[in-house]
Amino acid sequence: MVSCDKKGKTNYYFPVLKQTEYAWDETENLLSKIYKGSVKNLVAALYENKKLSGEDVSDLKKMFDLE
């Protein structure tokens, strides 16, 4: 998302949101529209469509290992 300042005949464009804020907003929109707000449904879809590598699965298991 950008905004614009006009100075004479020149337009100066600049970001309104930081890239990380924009990415988070878009992620939330994707989750709510496509996966009913469920991260589990997103990960399941990635896994079922073979978009997660074995290394990805291993990293996710380590990330969520609370023991």
N, C-alpha and C positions, 0 to 999 in steps of 0.2 A: 504494500500500500504506500503510495507516494502523495506528496503535496507539491504545490508549485508556487514559486514567487516570481512575479513578472517584473523585470527591471528594463524599462525601455522596450526594445524589440526582442529581448532575450528572456527565455523562461529558465528558471533554476529549479530543478526537481530535487527533492530530498525525501528520505524515508520518514514515515510517520511512526512506524513500529520497528523495533529491533527485529532482526531476522529470527531470533529464537522465539520471540513473542508471536510472530506471524506463523511460524512452524507449529507452535503449540495450538494456536487458534484453529489452524487447518486440520490438525490431528484430531482435536475435539469435534470439529464438524464432521470429519470422516467417520469417526466412531459413532456419533449420534445418528447420522443419516443412513449409514450402510450397516453398522453392526449393533444397532440399538443401544449404544453407549457401553458395549461390552468389549473390554480388551481381550478377554478370553475368546470371544467369537472371532476377533481379528486374528489372533495368533492361531486359532484352529483353522481358519481359512488359509492362512499362509502355509501351515503345515500340510494340510490336505492337498494343496496345489503345488507341493514340493518347492516352495519358495524359501524354506528354512533349511540351511545346511545342517549336517550333523554337528558341526562346530557351534552353530547358532543354538541348537537345542541344548547342547552341553553347557554353553555359557548361560542360557536362561535357567537351566536347572541349578547351576551354581549360584546365580543371582538370587533365586528364591529359596535356596536351602537355608532354613532357619534353625537347623539343629546344631 
